[in-house]
Amino acid sequence: MELDIIEAIVLGTLFGFTLYKIGAGDPDKLMGMLKLQDLHLAKTILGGIGFATIILFTGVLLGLVPMEHFSIKGIYWGVIFGAIIFVFYLLDTSYLIDYVKIKILKEKL
């Protein structure tokens, strides 16, 4: 039990340090990523997801991580409906949509 807490503290500290080093809390970097002008943060996030996926499933293939730790949840109509509402909310308030509109207007001129 105590080892789990220590492991969580160490991994959380490493995760927080990594986020700090790549500038994930910097509003300018976040806006640059959302406007598709600075994709360094997005590449780092996707790279981390890919790396973790490879490590995780390599552990499964080698028998180091038991498949019992994975559970696939069922999908419900409420989840689908909520996701659709969330996507339309993002589309309505997104800076990305305004950025694309401005870019299209500039190309037409």
Backbone as CSV, one residue per row, in Angstrom:
resi,resn,N_x,N_y,N_z,CA_x,CA_y,CA_z,C_x,C_y,C_z
1,MET,0.818,-1.193,0.000,0.000,0.000,0.000,0.864,1.260,0.000
2,GLU,1.876,1.305,0.869,2.741,2.474,0.939,3.559,2.632,-0.333
3,LEU,3.919,1.530,-0.950,4.670,1.603,-2.188,3.837,2.239,-3.287
4,ASP,2.543,1.978,-3.316,1.662,2.586,-4.302,1.617,4.104,-4.144
5,ILE,1.581,4.579,-2.913,1.547,6.022,-2.659,2.862,6.669,-3.082
6,ILE,3.965,6.039,-2.756,5.277,6.571,-3.148,5.400,6.593,-4.664
7,GLU,4.968,5.507,-5.296,5.005,5.441,-6.761,4.143,6.537,-7.373
8,ALA,2.968,6.791,-6.823,2.084,7.830,-7.337,2.710,9.214,-7.168
9,ILE,3.363,9.444,-6.043,4.013,10.739,-5.805,5.160,10.950,-6.793
10,VAL,5.974,9.921,-6.994,7.111,10.031,-7.921,6.622,10.254,-9.349
11,LEU,5.660,9.452,-9.800,5.154,9.607,-11.164,4.444,10.945,-11.350
12,GLY,3.688,11.380,-10.345,3.018,12.679,-10.429,4.004,13.826,-10.499
13,THR,5.086,13.720,-9.733,6.124,14.751,-9.768,6.796,14.789,-11.131
14,LEU,7.114,13.634,-11.686,7.720,13.581,-13.018,6.777,14.144,-14.083
15,PHE,5.501,13.801,-13.968,4.508,14.297,-14.918,4.384,15.824,-14.826
16,GLY,4.296,16.349,-13.603,4.207,17.793,-13.409,5.450,18.509,-13.904
17,PHE,6.627,17.945,-13.647,7.878,18.544,-14.120,7.912,18.580,-15.643
18,THR,7.460,17.501,-16.266,7.426,17.450,-17.729,6.479,18.509,-18.290
19,LEU,5.303,18.637,-17.699,4.361,19.669,-18.149,4.953,21.062,-17.979
20,TYR,5.657,21.282,-16.885,6.290,22.576,-16.645,7.365,22.851,-17.697
21,LYS,8.186,21.855,-18.003,9.290,22.043,-18.950,8.811,22.310,-20.372
22,ILE,7.683,21.710,-20.773,7.207,21.940,-22.137,6.319,23.167,-22.227
23,GLY,6.027,23.801,-21.089,5.251,25.027,-21.097,3.761,24.819,-21.242
24,ALA,3.244,23.734,-20.702,1.827,23.428,-20.856,0.927,24.408,-20.123
25,GLY,1.455,25.159,-19.175,0.644,26.124,-18.442,0.718,27.530,-19.005
26,ASP,1.515,27.728,-20.032,1.678,29.053,-20.623,0.496,29.366,-21.540
27,PRO,-0.283,30.404,-21.242,-1.458,30.714,-22.071,-1.113,30.994,-23.533
28,ASP,0.048,31.617,-23.770,0.437,31.901,-25.161,0.692,30.624,-25.943
29,LYS,1.326,29.643,-25.291,1.562,28.362,-25.969,0.250,27.629,-26.233
30,LEU,-0.659,27.671,-25.264,-1.957,27.008,-25.442,-2.736,27.645,-26.587
31,MET,-2.765,28.974,-26.645,-3.487,29.648,-27.731,-2.815,29.383,-29.075
32,GLY,-1.482,29.347,-29.077,-0.768,29.025,-30.309,-1.106,27.633,-30.806
33,MET,-1.272,26.692,-29.869,-1.650,25.331,-30.257,-3.076,25.319,-30.792
34,LEU,-3.997,26.014,-30.123,-5.385,26.020,-30.577,-5.554,26.720,-31.917
35,LYS,-4.693,27.697,-32.186,-4.755,28.410,-33.466,-3.922,27.715,-34.549
36,LEU,-3.330,26.580,-34.208,-2.492,25.782,-35.123,-1.268,26.554,-35.596
37,GLN,-0.752,27.436,-34.748,0.447,28.188,-35.090,1.687,27.608,-34.422
38,ASP,1.535,27.069,-33.218,2.644,26.477,-32.471,2.218,25.074,-32.049
39,LEU,2.674,24.082,-32.775,2.228,22.714,-32.528,3.198,21.919,-31.657
40,HIS,4.168,22.590,-31.043,5.134,21.892,-30.196,4.436,21.176,-29.039
41,LEU,3.513,21.863,-28.391,2.802,21.274,-27.259,1.947,20.082,-27.703
42,ALA,1.254,20.219,-28.825,0.416,19.122,-29.334,1.276,17.908,-29.695
43,LYS,2.423,18.153,-30.317,3.319,17.048,-30.671,3.825,16.335,-29.427
44,THR,4.127,17.099,-28.384,4.614,16.504,-27.144,3.533,15.647,-26.493
45,ILE,2.299,16.158,-26.464,1.195,15.410,-25.874,0.947,14.116,-26.647
46,LEU,0.861,14.216,-27.967,0.620,13.023,-28.781,1.794,12.045,-28.714
47,GLY,3.002,12.574,-28.640,4.171,11.709,-28.490,4.147,10.950,-27.173
48,GLY,3.740,11.633,-26.111,3.628,10.982,-24.802,2.560,9.899,-24.793
49,ILE,1.431,10.177,-25.437,0.369,9.165,-25.527,0.850,7.958,-26.318
50,GLY,1.526,8.203,-27.428,2.043,7.108,-28.243,3.090,6.289,-27.502
51,PHE,3.995,6.977,-26.809,5.037,6.286,-26.051,4.423,5.434,-24.947
52,ALA,3.465,6.003,-24.217,2.819,5.253,-23.139,2.063,4.045,-23.681
53,THR,1.438,4.212,-24.834,0.702,3.098,-25.443,1.650,1.960,-25.820
54,ILE,2.774,2.315,-26.414,3.753,1.293,-26.815,4.294,0.564,-25.590
55,ILE,4.655,1.310,-24.548,5.181,0.700,-23.321,4.126,-0.201,-22.672
56,LEU,2.887,0.294,-22.604,1.814,-0.460,-21.963,1.553,-1.781,-22.673
57,PHE,1.397,-1.737,-23.980,1.070,-2.965,-24.687,2.271,-3.882,-24.873
58,THR,3.464,-3.339,-24.814,4.645,-4.200,-24.766,4.653,-4.975,-23.448
59,GLY,4.291,-4.281,-22.373,4.180,-4.956,-21.078,3.123,-6.046,-21.085
60,VAL,2.020,-5.801,-21.797,0.970,-6.824,-21.905,1.489,-8.022,-22.691
61,LEU,2.162,-7.765,-23.812,2.685,-8.861,-24.633,3.733,-9.689,-23.900
62,LEU,4.533,-9.030,-23.062,5.563,-9.755,-22.314,5.032,-10.385,-21.035
63,GLY,3.780,-10.125,-20.739,3.166,-10.701,-19.552,3.467,-9.937,-18.271
64,LEU,4.028,-8.735,-18.389,4.337,-7.929,-17.213,3.104,-7.204,-16.672
65,VAL,2.165,-6.901,-17.566,0.932,-6.205,-17.183,-0.231,-7.132,-17.498
66,PRO,-0.962,-7.589,-16.503,-2.091,-8.493,-16.777,-3.260,-7.758,-17.434
67,MET,-3.925,-8.435,-18.325,-5.064,-7.843,-19.031,-6.236,-7.567,-18.091
68,GLU,-6.225,-8.142,-16.905,-7.313,-7.906,-15.956,-7.358,-6.454,-15.498
69,HIS,-6.258,-5.716,-15.713,-6.231,-4.302,-15.332,-7.010,-3.427,-16.316
70,PHE,-7.378,-3.982,-17.445,-8.118,-3.223,-18.451,-9.597,-3.583,-18.359
71,SER,-10.430,-2.596,-18.437,-11.864,-2.873,-18.486,-12.486,-1.925,-19.512
72,ILE,-13.176,-2.502,-20.463,-13.829,-1.713,-21.498,-15.257,-1.465,-21.051
73,LYS,-15.582,-0.199,-20.932,-16.914,0.171,-20.463,-17.893,0.174,-21.637
74,GLY,-19.134,-0.112,-21.325,-20.170,-0.029,-22.344,-20.481,1.420,-22.674
75,ILE,-21.044,1.640,-23.843,-21.398,2.992,-24.242,-22.903,3.169,-24.106
76,TYR,-23.285,4.347,-23.674,-24.687,4.636,-23.445,-25.092,5.842,-24.290
77,TRP,-26.373,5.958,-24.577,-26.857,7.068,-25.390,-26.575,8.410,-24.719
78,GLY,-26.597,8.443,-23.404,-26.294,9.681,-22.696,-24.881,10.163,-22.954
79,VAL,-23.936,9.216,-23.061,-22.546,9.573,-23.345,-22.431,10.134,-24.763
80,ILE,-23.084,9.488,-25.717,-23.051,9.961,-27.106,-23.683,11.343,-27.205
81,PHE,-24.839,11.528,-26.576,-25.540,12.807,-26.607,-24.689,13.902,-25.957
82,GLY,-24.077,13.593,-24.828,-23.213,14.560,-24.149,-22.005,14.932,-24.998
83,ALA,-21.422,13.958,-25.687,-20.275,14.229,-26.552,-20.674,15.134,-27.710
84,ILE,-21.857,14.908,-28.277,-22.331,15.751,-29.377,-22.538,17.187,-28.893
85,ILE,-23.140,17.347,-27.723,-23.334,18.689,-27.162,-21.985,19.363,-26.924
86,PHE,-21.029,18.615,-26.392,-19.705,19.165,-26.123,-19.014,19.604,-27.407
87,VAL,-19.107,18.803,-28.453,-18.472,19.152,-29.727,-19.097,20.417,-30.309
88,PHE,-20.414,20.519,-30.276,-21.054,21.728,-30.800,-20.700,22.948,-29.958
89,TYR,-20.533,22.774,-28.659,-20.096,23.869,-27.800,-18.702,24.332,-28.211
90,LEU,-17.804,23.373,-28.433,-16.450,23.735,-28.844,-16.448,24.427,-30.201
91,LEU,-17.263,23.937,-31.113,-17.323,24.562,-32.429,-17.879,25.979,-32.348
92,ASP,-18.813,26.191,-31.450,-19.444,27.503,-31.329,-18.503,28.520,-30.712
93,THR,-17.702,28.119,-29.754,-16.885,29.075,-29.013,-15.409,29.009,-29.363
94,SER,-15.062,28.222,-30.325,-13.648,27.965,-30.599,-12.986,29.111,-31.347
95,TYR,-11.761,29.400,-30.935,-10.951,30.345,-31.681,-10.521,29.742,-33.010
96,LEU,-10.459,28.436,-33.054,-10.029,27.758,-34.265,-10.977,28.046,-35.418
97,ILE,-12.284,28.062,-35.152,-13.257,28.341,-36.200,-13.068,29.761,-36.716
98,ASP,-12.883,30.719,-35.795,-12.648,32.103,-36.213,-11.360,32.210,-37.019
99,TYR,-10.346,31.470,-36.614,-9.072,31.482,-37.327,-9.251,30.961,-38.757
100,VAL,-9.987,29.877,-38.903,-10.221,29.300,-40.235,-11.045,30.262,-41.089
101,LYS,-12.060,30.886,-40.515,-12.874,31.847,-41.253,-12.025,33.005,-41.758
102,ILE,-11.172,33.547,-40.898,-10.315,34.660,-41.293,-9.355,34.228,-42.388
103,LYS,-8.801,33.041,-42.256,-7.859,32.540,-43.270,-8.553,32.373,-44.625
104,ILE,-9.785,31.865,-44.629,-10.527,31.693,-45.873,-10.843,33.040,-46.490
105,LEU,-11.243,34.002,-45.664,-11.532,35.345,-46.172,-10.298,36.002,-46.758
106,LYS,-9.149,35.814,-46.138,-7.906,36.383,-46.659,-7.528,35.776,-47.992
107,GLU,-7.794,34.461,-48.156,-7.473,33.795,-49.422,-8.367,34.278,-50.550
108,LYS,-9.611,34.655,-50.234,-10.537,35.123,-51.256,-10.189,36.516,-51.742
109,LEU,-9.479,37.296,-50.895,-9.133,38.679,-51.273,-7.962,38.733,-52.167
